[in-house]
Amino acid sequence: MQFRDLQRQYEKLKDSIDKSIAEVLFSAHFISGEQVTALENTLADYVGVKHCITCGNGTDAISIALMAWGIGSGDAVFVPDFTFFSSGECPAAIGATPVFVDVKKETYNLDPEALEQEVKKVLTDGRYKPRAVIGVDLFGLPAEYKAIRRICDKYHLLLLEDGAQGFGGRIGEKRACSFGDISTTSFFPAKPLGCYGDGGAIFTDDDMLAERMRSIAVHGKNREDKYDNIRLGMNSRLDTLQAAVLQQKLQAFKDYELDDVNKAAELYTKCLSGVSGLILPTVTEGYYSSWAQYTIQLSQDIDRTAMQERLKAQGIPTMIYYTKPMHKQGAFQGTYSAEANCPVTEELCNRVLCLPIHPYLTEEEIEKVAETLKQGL
Ligand SMILES: Cc1ncc(COP(=O)(O)O)c(C=O)c1O
């Protein structure tokens, strides 16, 4: 059993993916080919925003957004403590101070009450200027954007949605990657929509920001003349081969993958609900998850390592996302960022266990995972 089975996906999509790749090879337009523009249009349309700018990966996408806002030294950027490193790495890498905020135990996402408290604390402390919030759609579930937006409006903060894991999720009819002033995603192969290497995208409705971000992604180029560099930027482009692969995968994602991964999650929940010692992932009423992960919490008396080994012995791979709170990462030690107080995140890091999940998982496989897990309790 694979944790995320990209081989099964390729077997199913082989003809269309091979054909798309061959077209790029014949055209020999490996950078900025027509497939890139076509993909950007399709993605913007699907998400429901005006502009999509593809780039090299989800980390660059966050950095480009923060650079476009001119965030830097002296600025505080609020980031959930329970997330992948990039969410905090990007603000720190451009000189800003990530302020880590605790999450909710039930959804794993940013706790709006804790966010407001942290904003007030930073204002009282006075060393840093609150500038932006990064809301992360952890494990595929959109963050609580209504409440987060209210806080952003109250304290004049910019909102960045880090939808690296959230592509395909929704709140009501509004899709993930449309909730931020700028939103970003990742096409890392294991993400809900993944390519065959690194890739990312940025979304916004703002024309001026869109143009600035296109410039930053290509060495700060002038719109008309690529050799007239009007600002500092980076080299972060989605290559044509990845765009061609993504066009095919996006079709499958829309046609059935998103539905099928939701069915897989529902079956896990059905098989495991009511089992004592386990807390199952919840999807808030009116929300829809793209299930980047199916993450359960084991009670204190269960030995997580022993459980992982038991599952592994039956051929079932598991992962732990994440083992360490952001504020405890070595890179932040000795800085203001390390002073965070996030007890929920600390508890989650000790208790979470991610089970295999993807659209190609069979009912038998899900039942096997659930049975093996139950037997180990
Ligand atoms: C929440 C989150 N943000 C950002 C990223 C960065 O994406 P990439 O690996 O494409 O740089 C990831 C990827 O793992 C992620 O999970």
PDBQT file of the ligand as one rigid body, heavy atoms in Angstrom, charges set to zero:
ROOT
HETATM    1  C1  LIG A 401       1.497  24.260   4.266  1.00  0.00    +0.000 C 
HETATM    2  C2  LIG A 401       2.586  24.278   3.232  1.00  0.00    +0.000 A 
HETATM    3  N1  LIG A 401       3.075  25.472   2.822  1.00  0.00    +0.000 NA
HETATM    4  C3  LIG A 401       4.031  25.550   1.894  1.00  0.00    +0.000 A 
HETATM    5  C4  LIG A 401       4.569  24.414   1.326  1.00  0.00    +0.000 A 
HETATM    6  C5  LIG A 401       5.684  24.564   0.351  1.00  0.00    +0.000 C 
HETATM    7  O1  LIG A 401       5.444  24.008  -0.898  1.00  0.00    +0.000 OA
HETATM    8  P1  LIG A 401       6.660  23.506  -1.830  1.00  0.00    +0.000 P 
HETATM    9  O2  LIG A 401       7.129  22.215  -1.275  1.00  0.00    +0.000 OA
HETATM   10  O3  LIG A 401       6.034  23.366  -3.172  1.00  0.00    +0.000 OA
HETATM   11  O4  LIG A 401       7.692  24.563  -1.798  1.00  0.00    +0.000 OA
HETATM   12  C6  LIG A 401       4.096  23.154   1.717  1.00  0.00    +0.000 A 
HETATM   13  C7  LIG A 401       4.665  21.935   1.119  1.00  0.00    +0.000 C 
HETATM   14  O5  LIG A 401       4.910  20.942   1.707  1.00  0.00    +0.000 OA
HETATM   15  C8  LIG A 401       3.079  23.080   2.703  1.00  0.00    +0.000 A 
HETATM   16  O6  LIG A 401       2.602  21.915   3.109  1.00  0.00    +0.000 OA
ENDROOT
TORSDOF 0
